[in-house]
């Protein structure tokens, strides 16, 4: 993994400066790129692999919405996290709706 060192100040102690590692993004890989790479390592065609990957991606939101966490082996797991502002009553909370809902990928333990 590529990284660069970045010098940052401590927000609580402005005079304190330390170096931190930041990951370097060298580009992106599309699902087609991934399918081509997997097909090259298996007996499946790029089309077969693409079909599985796109169906996998179609299924994920449904599993997450239904309250499941998704275990991805050594890669980690995905789950939905959410937040809301406090409300005096349940009815008011339901009317205001949630402020943030997102899925997060957690690294394996």
GINOR-V981147 format. One record per run of one state. SS is the DSSP state (2 for helix, 1 for strand, 0 for the rest). FROM is the first residue (numbers start at 1). LEN is the number of residues. If there is no record, write none. Layout:
# GINOR-V981147
ss:SS from:FROM len:LEN
ss:SS from:FROM len:LEN
This chain:
# GINOR-V981147
ss:0 from:1 len:2
ss:1 from:3 len:7
ss:0 from:10 len:7
ss:1 from:17 len:7
ss:0 from:24 len:7
ss:2 from:31 len:10
ss:0 from:41 len:5
ss:2 from:46 len:20
ss:0 from:66 len:4
ss:1 from:70 len:2
ss:0 from:72 len:1
ss:2 from:73 len:3
ss:0 from:76 len:1
ss:1 from:77 len:7
ss:0 from:84 len:6
ss:2 from:90 len:7
ss:0 from:97 len:3
ss:1 from:100 len:7
ss:0 from:107 len:3
